[in-house]
């Protein structure tokens, strides 16, 4: 069982939402300039991917750190007894 699951979901959803809104706003601002090129679009896209990837790593780390280890240990012990 993951403790503080709802808190993590809320925080990370807000964080990802902010990242997406910023990306859209940056692309909108960029589209009104002469710098709106394939290269500039790719740079914005790469930045979005890197930023969201970092958030996903944070989510994974938080979830793993909050998993109730007692259940996992209990299941492991049961499996070891059944196996020999």
N, C-alpha and C positions, 0 to 999 in steps of 0.2 A: 504494500500500500504506500502511496506517495503522500507524504505529509505536506501541507500547505499547497496542495495542487491547484486550488482555485486562485490563490494569490499569484502563483507563477503564471498561470494562464492569463490572468488579467494584466499583469505587468508586461509580459512578453507580447501580448496582443497589442497593447498600447505602444510599446517600443517599435514593433514592426509597422504598425499603422503610421506612426510618425515618420519612419524611414521612407515608407511608400509615398506619403504626402509630400515630403521634401523632394523626392525624386521627380514626382510629377511637376511640382512647382519649378524645379531647376530645369526640367526639359521644356516647360512652357516658356520660361524666361529665355532660355537658349534659342528656342525656335523663332524668336523675334529679332535675332541678330544675324550678322553675316558669318558668325562662327558656328552656325548650325550645319555641321558637316558630319559625314559618316564617322570620321575619327572622333569628333567630340561626342557623338551619340554613343559610340563604343566605350569611350572613357567613362561616361555617366553610367552606362550599363554595367561595366566592370566594377565601378565603385558600389553600385547597388548590390551586386552579387557578393562582393567581399563583406559589405556591411551586414547583409542578412545572414550570410554564412557564419559570421561571428556571433550573431544573436542565436542562431540555431545551436551552435556549440555551447553557448551559455545555458540554453534551455536543457540540453542533454546533461550537462554537468550538474545543474541544479536538481534535475529529476533523479539522477543516480545518487546524489548525496542525500536525497530525502526519502529514498525507498526504505521501507521498514525491513531491516535486515533479519529480524527474528523469523519472519515467514520464510525467507529464502534459506536460512540456516536449518529450520525445521524440515523443509522439503528435502534439502540435501541429506540430512541425517536419515530421513525415511528412505530415500533412494539408496543410500549406502547399506542400510540394513537389508533391504530387499535384494540387493545385488550380491550380498555375500558377506 
